[in-house]
Amino acid sequence: MQKLARFILPLVLLALPWACAGLLPEPRVEDLVRSNPTYPGLQLPDLRQGRSLYMRNCAGCHALHAPSQLDRLQWERTMAKMQLKAKIDDGTRDNIMKYLLTYAKNP
């Protein structure tokens, strides 16, 4: 039984980001209009990369929140705390935040 558990647990952990992906909006061109006032020049690949980085860096330790669950201030506080814990560099943080704040609920 322990051998089976040692085999299955890593598979479950690897699959977790994709299981949570259904909660996360897939970036579309229309979303750039929403993000334009805050991030002029942001491109669709930037949002897609932010989504991917969010899944990769955050889902390994806990369930992901849908970006619309928190407002801007809540995401900023959460990311400040989690950046240190997860050892996320500033560039990765910025990419993730652009994605999250594009879909965040209004304060």
C-alpha positions in Angstrom: 0.0 0.0 0.0 2.8 2.4 0.8 4.4 1.8 -2.6 1.2 2.7 -4.3 0.8 5.9 -2.2 4.4 6.9 -3.0 3.6 6.6 -6.7 0.2 8.2 -6.7 0.9 11.2 -4.5 3.5 12.8 -6.9 1.0 12.3 -9.8 -1.7 14.1 -7.8 0.6 17.0 -7.0 1.6 17.3 -10.7 -2.0 17.3 -11.8 -3.2 19.9 -9.2 -2.4 23.0 -11.3 -4.4 21.7 -14.2 -7.3 20.7 -12.0 -7.5 24.3 -10.7 -7.1 25.7 -14.2 -10.9 25.6 -14.7 -11.3 28.4 -12.1 -8.9 30.6 -14.0 -10.1 32.6 -17.0 -8.2 32.0 -20.1 -7.0 35.4 -21.4 -8.8 36.8 -24.4 -8.4 39.9 -26.5 -11.4 41.5 -24.8 -9.5 41.3 -21.5 -6.8 43.6 -22.8 -9.3 46.5 -22.9 -10.0 46.0 -19.2 -6.3 46.0 -18.3 -5.3 48.8 -20.6 -5.8 51.7 -18.2 -3.6 50.0 -15.6 -1.1 48.3 -18.0 -0.9 50.1 -21.3 0.8 48.0 -23.9 0.0 44.7 -22.2 -0.3 41.9 -24.8 -2.3 38.7 -24.8 0.9 36.6 -24.4 1.7 38.6 -21.3 -1.6 37.6 -19.7 -1.2 34.0 -20.7 2.2 33.9 -19.2 0.9 35.4 -16.0 -1.8 32.7 -15.8 0.7 30.0 -16.4 3.1 31.4 -13.8 0.3 31.7 -11.3 -0.6 28.0 -11.8 3.0 26.9 -11.7 4.1 28.9 -8.7 1.1 28.8 -6.5 -0.8 25.5 -7.0 2.0 23.4 -5.8 1.3 24.4 -2.2 -2.4 25.2 -2.1 -5.7 25.5 -4.0 -5.8 28.5 -6.3 -8.2 31.4 -5.9 -10.0 32.6 -8.9 -8.7 36.1 -9.7 -12.2 37.5 -9.2 -12.4 36.3 -5.6 -10.2 39.1 -4.3 -10.0 42.8 -5.1 -6.8 44.7 -6.0 -5.7 45.5 -2.4 -6.4 41.9 -1.3 -4.3 40.5 -4.1 -1.4 43.0 -3.4 -1.4 42.0 0.3 -1.6 38.3 -0.6 1.2 38.4 -3.1 3.5 40.4 -0.8 3.1 37.7 1.8 3.3 34.8 -0.7 6.2 36.2 -2.7 8.5 35.7 0.2 7.2 32.3 1.2 7.3 30.9 -2.4 10.6 32.7 -3.3 9.0 34.4 -6.3 11.2 36.9 -8.0 10.0 40.4 -8.8 9.5 39.8 -12.5 7.5 36.7 -12.0 5.4 38.5 -9.3 4.7 41.4 -11.8 3.5 39.0 -14.5 1.3 37.1 -12.1 -0.1 40.3 -10.7 -1.0 41.7 -14.2 -3.0 38.5 -14.8 -4.7 38.5 -11.4 -5.5 42.2 -11.4 -7.0 42.1 -14.9 -9.7 39.8 -13.5 -9.8 41.0 -9.8 -13.2 42.2 -8.5 -13.5 45.9 -8.1 -12.6 47.3 -4.7 
